[in-house]
Amino acid sequence: MATAQLPTPTLRWARSPFYFYSSATLIKIGREKATNLGELLEGLRACPDASIFQHTFQTLREHHFIREGFSNDFGHWAFAACNEVALAEQLSALDVREFTTVKDLRERLLSTVENYLKKNPRSADRPAFEPFYFCAAEAVMIPTPFVARNLREFADAMAKVSLHSIHHHFIAARLRLRLNSNDFSVWLENELDLGKLADKVNSIDIYTSTLDDVRKSIIRVVEQGL
């Protein structure tokens, strides 16, 4: 008796379609401000979760076109305003893909600054060239007209959606899912049974690539699976 074969990825229909969303943000300056590293430490303790998100995850959307440099606002300020190169490098070495909650990310930022100041106590009160203002972003999800019901439609939509949509699903989604993954990979694995393809998409580097490079890489991976 012949066994039934699964349809090829090109013809396979998803159990549920993928709806592409984008997001818009309203940035507000918070109450916390730092004029030295000691005040930055206090600000990291007191600021709302939205500020931690803004200066780390959101930075990747606003400065996605910068392939080299510091990956978050805290690292950039430690370098440019405080001239603390070693701390800047430590802060920028944090990979947001490792974190599924803002709480865990905040704790890592705190421990990084605390440990640095223990070894360099004089740096705590040294005035920065310019203050650091803690900001927070209120995000609003926006539906788009793009939807994918199979791998072909997914690749076509990926070529058309905005970079804000790429950031929303590929980077910001990690906190919403509380997984070391992204919306695209979750859909590929759960709705199309394409686990290996999902892993390849999830492994795309977000630090050495612009968001447009991320888009091209995802399309290239998906095209290989068609």
C-alpha positions as CSV (number, residue, x, y, z in Angstrom):
1,M,0.0,0.0,0.0
2,A,1.5,3.3,-1.1
3,T,2.1,5.9,1.6
4,A,0.7,9.4,1.1
5,Q,3.4,12.1,0.5
6,L,3.3,15.6,1.9
7,P,2.9,18.3,-0.8
8,T,6.0,20.1,-1.8
9,P,6.7,23.3,0.1
10,T,5.7,25.3,-3.0
11,L,2.2,23.7,-3.0
12,R,1.7,23.2,0.7
13,W,-1.0,25.4,2.2
14,A,-0.6,26.7,5.8
15,R,-3.0,25.7,8.5
16,S,-3.4,29.4,9.2
17,P,-2.4,32.3,7.0
18,F,0.3,34.8,8.0
19,Y,-1.0,38.3,8.4
20,F,1.7,41.0,8.1
21,Y,1.5,43.9,10.5
22,S,3.6,47.0,10.9
23,S,3.9,49.3,13.9
24,A,4.1,53.1,14.5
25,T,5.7,54.6,17.6
26,L,5.2,57.7,19.6
27,I,8.4,58.6,21.5
28,K,8.3,60.4,24.8
29,I,11.1,61.8,26.9
30,G,10.9,60.2,30.4
31,R,11.7,61.6,33.8
32,E,15.1,59.9,34.1
33,K,18.2,61.7,33.0
34,A,21.9,60.8,33.4
35,T,24.8,63.2,33.4
36,N,27.3,60.6,34.5
37,L,27.5,56.8,34.7
38,G,26.3,56.7,38.3
39,E,23.1,58.4,37.2
40,L,22.8,56.1,34.2
41,L,22.9,53.2,36.7
42,E,20.1,54.8,38.8
43,G,18.1,55.5,35.6
44,L,18.4,51.9,34.5
45,R,16.9,50.8,37.8
46,A,14.0,53.3,37.8
47,C,13.0,53.7,34.2
48,P,10.0,52.0,32.8
49,D,10.2,48.8,30.7
50,A,9.3,50.9,27.6
51,S,12.6,52.9,28.0
52,I,14.7,49.7,28.1
53,F,12.9,48.5,24.9
54,Q,13.3,51.9,23.2
55,H,17.0,52.1,23.7
56,T,17.8,48.5,22.7
57,F,15.2,46.7,20.5
58,Q,13.8,49.9,19.0
59,T,17.3,51.2,18.3
60,L,17.8,48.4,15.8
61,R,14.8,49.8,13.8
62,E,15.9,53.4,13.9
63,H,19.6,52.8,13.1
64,H,19.2,49.6,11.1
65,F,21.3,51.1,8.3
66,I,24.4,51.3,10.5
67,R,26.3,48.0,10.1
68,E,29.2,48.9,12.4
69,G,29.2,50.7,15.8
70,F,27.2,50.4,18.9
71,S,24.1,48.3,18.9
72,N,22.1,50.2,21.5
73,D,21.8,53.7,22.8
74,F,23.4,53.0,26.2
75,G,26.6,51.7,24.5
76,H,26.7,54.6,22.1
77,W,26.4,57.2,25.0
78,A,29.0,55.5,27.1
79,F,31.4,55.9,24.2
80,A,30.5,59.2,22.7
81,A,29.5,61.2,25.8
82,C,31.6,59.4,28.5
83,N,34.6,58.2,26.6
84,E,34.3,54.9,28.4
85,V,35.3,52.6,25.5
86,A,35.5,49.4,27.5
87,L,32.0,49.9,29.0
88,A,30.6,50.8,25.6
89,E,31.9,47.6,24.1
90,Q,30.5,45.5,26.9
91,L,27.0,47.2,26.6
92,S,27.0,46.8,22.8
93,A,28.0,43.1,23.1
94,L,24.5,42.4,24.6
95,D,22.5,40.5,22.0
96,V,18.8,41.2,22.3
97,R,18.0,37.8,20.8
98,E,19.1,36.2,24.1
99,F,16.3,37.9,26.0
100,T,12.6,37.1,26.1
101,T,11.7,39.6,28.8
102,V,12.6,43.3,29.4
103,K,13.2,42.3,33.0
104,D,16.1,40.0,32.1
105,L,17.6,42.5,29.7
106,R,17.4,45.2,32.4
107,E,19.2,43.0,34.9
108,R,22.0,42.3,32.4
109,L,22.4,46.0,31.7
110,L,22.5,46.8,35.4
111,S,25.1,44.1,36.2
112,T,27.2,45.3,33.3
113,V,27.3,48.9,34.5
114,E,27.6,47.9,38.2
115,N,30.6,45.6,37.5
116,Y,32.3,48.2,35.4
117,L,31.9,50.9,38.1
118,K,33.2,48.5,40.8
119,K,36.4,48.2,38.8
120,N,36.4,51.9,37.8
121,P,34.8,53.8,40.7
122,R,36.1,57.2,39.5
123,S,34.1,56.9,36.3
124,A,30.8,57.0,38.3
125,D,30.8,60.8,38.9
126,R,32.8,61.9,35.9
127,P,30.6,64.4,34.0
128,A,29.5,63.3,30.5
129,F,29.9,65.6,27.6
130,E,26.1,65.6,27.2
131,P,23.3,64.1,29.2
132,F,21.4,60.9,28.4
133,Y,17.7,61.3,28.3
134,F,15.6,58.1,28.9
135,C,12.9,57.9,26.3
136,A,10.0,55.5,25.9
137,A,8.1,54.5,22.9
138,E,4.4,53.6,22.7
139,A,3.9,51.3,19.8
140,V,0.6,50.8,17.9
141,M,0.2,47.8,15.7
142,I,-1.0,48.6,12.1
143,P,-2.5,45.9,9.8
144,T,-1.2,45.7,6.3
145,P,-2.9,44.4,3.1
146,F,-0.3,41.6,2.9
147,V,-1.2,38.0,3.8
148,A,0.5,34.7,3.0
149,R,-1.2,31.3,2.7
150,N,1.8,29.4,1.4
151,L,5.5,29.7,0.9
152,R,5.3,31.4,-2.5
153,E,2.9,34.1,-1.2
154,F,5.1,34.6,1.9
155,A,8.2,35.3,-0.3
156,D,6.2,37.7,-2.5
157,A,4.8,39.6,0.5
158,M,8.3,39.8,2.1
159,A,9.5,41.7,-0.9
160,K,6.7,44.3,-0.6
161,V,6.2,44.9,3.2
162,S,7.8,47.9,4.9
163,L,11.0,47.7,7.0
164,H,8.9,48.6,10.0
165,S,7.0,45.4,9.4
166,I,10.2,43.4,9.2
167,H,11.3,44.9,12.5
168,H,7.9,44.2,14.1
169,H,7.8,40.5,13.2
170,F,11.5,39.6,13.2
171,I,12.9,41.6,16.2
172,A,10.3,43.1,18.4
173,A,8.2,39.9,18.3
174,R,10.8,38.1,20.5
175,L,9.5,39.9,23.6
176,R,5.9,39.3,22.6
177,L,6.5,35.6,22.0
178,R,8.8,35.3,25.0
179,L,10.8,32.9,22.8
180,N,14.3,33.1,21.2
181,S,12.5,33.2,17.9
182,N,10.4,35.5,15.6
183,D,7.0,35.5,14.0
184,F,8.2,34.3,10.7
185,S,10.0,31.3,12.0
186,V,7.1,30.4,14.3
187,W,4.7,30.4,11.4
188,L,7.0,28.4,9.1
189,E,7.4,25.7,11.7
190,N,3.9,25.6,13.2
191,E,1.8,26.2,10.2
192,L,3.9,24.7,7.4
193,D,5.9,22.1,9.2
194,L,9.1,23.6,7.9
195,G,11.3,23.5,11.0
196,K,14.7,23.5,9.2
197,L,13.6,26.5,7.2
198,A,12.4,28.2,10.3
199,D,15.8,27.7,12.0
200,K,17.6,29.2,9.0
201,V,15.5,32.3,9.1
202,N,15.9,32.6,12.9
203,S,19.7,32.4,12.5
204,I,20.0,35.5,10.3
205,D,22.2,38.0,12.0
206,I,20.5,41.3,12.9
207,Y,23.7,43.1,13.9
208,T,25.8,42.9,10.8
209,S,22.8,43.3,8.5
210,T,20.5,46.2,7.8
211,L,16.8,45.5,7.9
212,D,16.7,45.5,4.1
213,D,19.6,42.9,4.2
214,V,17.5,40.9,6.7
215,R,14.6,41.0,4.2
216,K,16.8,39.8,1.3
217,S,18.2,37.0,3.5
218,I,14.8,35.8,4.5
219,I,13.6,35.8,0.9
220,R,16.8,34.0,-0.2
221,V,16.2,31.3,2.5
222,V,12.6,30.9,1.5
223,E,13.4,30.8,-2.2
224,Q,15.8,27.9,-1.5
225,G,13.0,26.1,0.2
226,L,10.6,26.4,-2.8
